[in-house]
């Protein structure tokens, strides 16, 4: 009995020290580490439950997205047919790993001729890569 009261007092100390955040497993481990009290986790649970020292469970918050900041519109709607060059163009950014280094390639493809019109390769995926491609595609002869 004296031993039980001693263990309960140590559980109370740890409970207050850690602001009720320790569950049964952490409490059992802390008793062994801090006070060299080797005790079964079931016994720790019983002492904690009988004396009201069970862990305070923090309620997890659910985050609701109020709406997308940048809505994605499907402009092409899988209609890739065009009547003239540069009517519809498509682009992509691909990461290529080679010998521990990353390279980013970003081509612009004309959906009428199915030819890669412009491609940019860079070590970093930055806005400048996209801006260079736009400048290059502007310099091409784009019909009105």
C-alpha positions as CSV (number, residue, x, y, z in Angstrom):
1,X,0.0,0.0,0.0
2,X,2.8,2.4,0.9
3,X,4.4,1.6,-2.5
4,X,1.1,2.3,-4.3
5,X,0.7,5.7,-2.6
6,X,4.3,6.5,-3.6
7,X,3.7,5.6,-7.2
8,X,0.5,7.6,-7.3
9,X,2.3,10.6,-5.9
10,X,4.9,10.4,-8.6
11,X,2.2,10.0,-11.2
12,X,0.6,13.2,-9.9
13,X,3.9,15.0,-10.0
14,X,4.5,14.0,-13.7
15,X,0.8,14.7,-14.5
16,X,1.1,18.3,-13.2
17,X,4.6,18.8,-14.6
18,X,3.5,17.8,-18.2
19,X,0.1,19.6,-17.9
20,X,-1.9,16.4,-18.3
21,X,-0.5,15.6,-21.7
22,X,1.1,12.3,-20.9
23,X,-0.9,9.1,-21.7
24,X,-0.4,5.7,-20.1
25,X,2.6,4.7,-22.2
26,X,4.5,8.0,-21.8
27,X,3.7,8.1,-18.1
28,X,5.0,4.5,-17.6
29,X,8.2,5.4,-19.5
30,X,8.6,8.6,-17.5
31,X,8.2,6.8,-14.2
32,X,11.0,4.4,-15.2
33,X,13.3,7.2,-16.6
34,X,12.8,9.8,-13.9
35,X,12.1,7.8,-10.8
36,X,13.4,4.3,-11.6
37,X,10.0,2.8,-10.9
38,X,9.5,-0.2,-13.1
39,X,5.7,-0.7,-13.4
40,X,3.4,-2.5,-15.9
41,X,1.4,-0.1,-18.2
42,X,-1.9,-1.7,-17.1
43,X,-1.1,-0.9,-13.5
44,X,-0.2,2.7,-14.5
45,X,-3.5,2.9,-16.3
46,X,-5.4,1.7,-13.3
47,X,-3.7,4.2,-11.0
48,X,-4.2,7.1,-13.5
49,X,-7.9,6.2,-14.0
50,X,-8.7,5.8,-10.3
51,X,-7.1,9.1,-9.4
52,X,-8.3,11.1,-12.4
53,X,-5.0,11.6,-14.1
54,X,-5.8,10.3,-17.6
55,X,-4.4,12.4,-20.4
56,X,-6.3,15.4,-21.7
57,X,-7.1,14.6,-25.3
58,X,-6.7,17.7,-27.5
59,X,-9.6,18.0,-30.0
60,X,-8.2,18.1,-33.6
61,X,-9.4,21.0,-35.6
62,X,-11.0,20.5,-38.9
63,X,-10.1,23.1,-41.5
64,X,-12.6,24.0,-44.2
65,X,-11.5,25.5,-47.4
66,X,-13.8,28.5,-48.1
67,X,-13.0,28.2,-51.8
68,X,-10.1,27.9,-54.0
69,X,-8.0,31.0,-54.4
70,X,-7.1,30.2,-58.0
71,X,-9.9,28.1,-59.5
72,X,-8.8,25.8,-62.3
73,X,-10.9,26.2,-65.4
74,X,-10.8,23.5,-68.1
75,X,-10.5,25.8,-71.1
76,X,-9.9,23.2,-73.8
77,X,-12.4,20.6,-72.6
78,X,-10.4,17.9,-74.3
79,X,-10.9,19.6,-77.7
80,X,-7.4,19.6,-79.1
81,X,-8.3,20.2,-82.7
82,X,-7.3,23.6,-84.2
83,X,-7.8,25.4,-87.4
84,X,-4.5,27.3,-87.6
85,X,-1.0,27.2,-85.9
86,X,-0.7,28.9,-82.5
87,X,-4.5,28.7,-82.1
88,X,-4.0,26.5,-79.0
89,X,-0.7,25.8,-77.2
90,X,0.1,23.7,-74.2
91,X,2.9,23.6,-71.7
92,X,4.2,21.5,-68.9
93,X,6.9,21.6,-66.2
94,X,8.8,18.4,-65.7
95,X,11.5,17.6,-63.1
96,X,14.3,15.3,-64.2
97,X,16.7,13.9,-61.7
98,X,20.2,13.0,-62.8
99,X,23.1,12.0,-60.6
100,X,21.6,13.7,-57.6
101,X,20.9,17.0,-59.4
102,X,17.5,18.2,-60.5
103,X,16.8,19.8,-63.9
104,X,13.5,21.3,-64.9
105,X,12.3,21.3,-68.5
106,X,9.4,23.3,-69.7
107,X,8.3,23.0,-73.4
108,X,5.5,24.8,-75.2
109,X,3.8,22.7,-77.9
110,X,1.6,23.9,-80.7
111,X,-1.5,21.7,-80.8
112,X,-2.0,22.3,-84.5
113,X,1.4,21.2,-85.8
114,X,2.2,19.0,-82.8
115,X,5.7,20.5,-82.7
116,X,7.6,21.8,-79.6
117,X,8.0,25.4,-80.4
118,X,9.9,26.6,-77.4
119,X,11.6,24.7,-74.6
120,X,13.5,26.0,-71.5
121,X,15.8,24.0,-69.3
122,X,16.7,25.3,-65.8
123,X,18.2,24.2,-62.5
124,X,15.3,25.8,-60.6
125,X,11.6,25.9,-61.3
126,X,11.1,29.7,-61.1
127,X,8.8,32.3,-62.6
128,X,11.7,33.5,-64.8
129,X,11.7,30.2,-66.7
130,X,8.1,30.7,-67.6
131,X,8.7,34.4,-68.5
132,X,11.6,33.4,-70.8
133,X,9.3,31.0,-72.7
134,X,6.6,33.6,-73.1
135,X,9.2,36.0,-74.5
136,X,10.5,33.4,-76.9
137,X,7.0,32.4,-78.1
138,X,6.2,36.1,-78.7
139,X,9.2,36.5,-81.0
140,X,7.9,33.7,-83.2
141,X,5.6,34.8,-86.0
142,X,2.2,34.4,-84.5
143,X,-0.7,35.1,-86.9
144,X,-3.5,37.4,-85.8
